[in-house]
Amino acid sequence: MSFHGAANFGSIHFFETRLLIDRLTQHKIEAFDIWLSPEGTQILTGTADGAILRYKVHRNDSPFALTNNNILEFVEVNHSVSKKTLQQIAVVEQFGFLLVLTDNIVSVHSLETYVKRYELGLTKGSVFFSHEVYQNSLYVAAASKKKISIYIYYENDWQKKEYPLPEPTCLIWFLQPHEKLLCIGLKKEYQLINIENDQQREVFPPGKNGICLGTMIQQQSELLLSKDSNSIFVNSQGKASKQYGLTWTEPPQTIINCHPYVIGILQKHVEVRPVFQSNCSQILQTRGARLFAKKEELYIASQTSLWKLNQISFPTQIDELLRLNLYEDALQLCTNLDSRVEDYKSVKTIEIKTKYAFALFEKGDFEKAFDLFQQIQFDPLKVISLFPNLLPEKIAKNISYPYTPPRFLENSNNTNQAYQQLIDFLVALQKKQAQTTSKNADTGKAYGTDYDLIEVIDTTLFKAYLNSNENLLLPFLRTPNKCNVSECEKDLLSRKKIPELVQLYRSRSMHEQALMQLVKYCSEKKSHKDIIEYLQKLGKNEYSLILKFALKPMQESPEQAVEIFKSYRDEANELPPTEVSYFIEKHASKQLISYLEYIIDERKSLEPEFHTKLALKYIESLKVDNDPNVRSKLKTFLEKSNKFRPEKIIQEIPNDNTMLEEKTIVLKKLNQHEEALRIWVLQLKRPDLAELYCQSVYSANENEKSLVYDFFFQILVTQPGLQQFALEILEKNYHKMNVSKALTVLPPNFPIAEMAKFFETVFTEKNRIRRQYQVQVNLRKTENLACKYDLYKNKSRVIRISEDSKCPVCKRKFTENFFISYPNNVIVHFACSGDNKSICPVTKTNFANDLLFN
């Protein structure tokens, strides 16, 4: 916990004193209190000889008052209360009581006549008392040697209670009467006592001198308890309620709250401390003062003198604090003002925070300064104007400040910090604008100029980044912004920030200007990378621009430049592939294969034009260089694609033996299987792959099932050395062939004996099929007979309807010729059978699939 108040900054005046009684000679004041009577404020003083002196206070508007001063008019002296010293008195206006402690006992007197009405017997031996009024009840607590006596007065009745203590008490104070809490001070500790359930709670020890002092901070329902030269704020739980306390120049003799101040009587003087955290204080020279009394006003008394403490008006106090540059104290004081002056508080708070922010700005504490600017929502253009050369001249000359603006030392060590705080301030302002303003709304012009407010903010952000952290310029320009192009362009060109300038142009869709700058920039770097990356992000609307600036990269770096056209774009921005392919073929024909692969594989184009052109480009490339990788691509493409035009491809395949496998794939697409098989068998010498070819055709093309194996067999059987393989093909696939036709193509010298196994297999299969057919025929005959029997049986069913028979649906007799009989022997009128005649209306059984019913 921190304590404040030890320092005294300048001459701070919170109160001024007015001496009302000077050197009273006949009496010595031992106690006094204030009576707010119907006739006005009166002061009652209790003296050492038992007398009560009554004075009336006249205000400035009274005919008895002196100019600009209050005066005290002596009214009477009364000796009837006691013959002994009046140790303590207290006025209780609500009940018309005067509480008096004399001869160490508390008595209750009439406030008007001083006649004793009650004597509180349990308080005998008391040295002081405390009282509180709450909800029409009067609470009185008196401290004697080792006990506390409590009296509660309600509806002319007194309730009383005693609390024994381990040692004498030197402080009693009621804390929040509705919680029935009493704070007492012992030599060893402060305690909180609940007077309803007698629960006690220790707080902390009072200090080395054992003196207990306290006062109620009523506005916050807390106590201020002293510990030597320090005073600590405590809540009703006995815990410290603030992170700070008050420190006096020496241990006080008594303290009292006069919100928002605490006043302490010290041995040599009276000291005033704010209740808020502050290093300000005031010292009042009131010789011998030892007593306080406060109601609406505050008075101090010594044994022979009486002073009134007049509080300086809050506006005057605040102005004095501002004059001394004590902004935090001024702000705290303004915050603690009464809610009845809310309008003044609001206006004054803005003034204080503005001046404080200016002072912090000039001091170089930019973080706190900008935090205050945000709190008071200070005009952002005025904040920007505190920095040199950030605002356009048209705006800057129209800006004025209510107070002298601070100076900005641009070359100071914390310049970057200043710009960073400005950036944070403007970014927060941007977010707020985005939340409160629709996207296309008019945000107004700045100080009667043509500049839009958002435009000024974004341009200032740009300049702040440029002056503080150039590395953040590009990320900023990549975000949506409304920077003034001409101003930013000028700054970027002067500093040769070409990438940032290009990004600025891009954000405004000024693509041609951006590309022109990139051409110069890339020529110095001898690289087209940046141009290529820029063009990759443009779409269909900028197609002509793409072709214009892609030409040189395509000629000098075709492998990298083709990526311009292969970059992903959504459907709305996709470039026209036909025109692009013509452009690439004209200026970088070798890269056309790469582009067509992208169109077909990535963009999933099904256009025959692109598929055919890709196949032709593969063939064209292979004619020049028999690259295995290209050949593999061609074979895979011809096998998978069904969109190219095979009649065009077959014409471009050379007639030599360089692309025989590729040719078989194209012949397959043309259904020229016999020629394809001849290539596999006769030229490639791969009858095994020819067999796979037949399997593929047979499973994929229903129209050629009866021919492909015939072609294959005819080719094999005429080739010496392959006749045995031909016989194996015939044995395995005879059911896929025209066997009789196959036998006719056998050469005259073909050994018939070797076909024995073939004939055995064929005849066995034929007999199996014939037997299976006969079984199926017999099964069908049996099923037919059974069905006919069931039909005959049910048709012979007799339906009997007598004169007494009734329809189970309508309960009427069958007088009509139309009725329905269901297989479950239920008979109903035709009209009673419902819409669906197949469903029995009685049992709800559906006979739709019953052959006998249908």
Protein Blocks (a to p, Z undefined) as FASTA:
>chain_A
ZZehjbcghjadfbdcddfbghifkbccfbdcddddfkbccdddddfkopacddddddfk
lckbcehiacdddfbdcfklpmcdcfbacddfknopacddeehiacdddfklopafbdcf
klgoiabdcdddeehiacdddddfkbccddddeehiacddddddfbdcfbdcdehjlnop
acdddfkbccdddfklopacdfbdebjnopacddddfknopadddehjbccdddfkopaf
bfbdcddfbdcfbdcdddfbdcdddfkbccdddfbdcfbdcddddehiabdcdfkbccdd
dfkbccddddddfklmmmmmmmnopaklmmmmmmmpcfklmmmmmmmmmmmmmmmmmmmm
mnopamlmmmmmmmnopafklmmmmpghkbcfklmmmpccfbdcddddfkbmklmmmmmm
mmmmmmmmmmmmmmmpcfkbcebjeehiabdfklmmmmmmmmmmmmmommlmmmmmmpcc
fbdfklmmmmmmmnopaklmmmmmmmnopaklmmmmmmmmmmmnopaklmmmmmmmpcfk
lmmmmmmmmmmmmmmmmmlmmmmmmpccdfklpccfklmmmmmmmmommlmmmmmmmmmm
mnopabfklmmmmmmmmmmmmmmoccfklmmmmmmmmmmpckbcfklmmmmpcfblklmm
mmmmmmmmnopaklmmmmmmmmnopaklmmmmmmmmmmmmmklmmmmmmmmmmmmmmpgh
ilmmmmmmmmmmmmmpcfklmmmmpcfklcfklmmmmmmmmmmmmmmmmmmmmmmmmmmm
mmmmmmmmmmmmmmmpccdddfklccfklopacfbfbdcddfkopacdfklnojblmbcf
klopafklgmklZZ
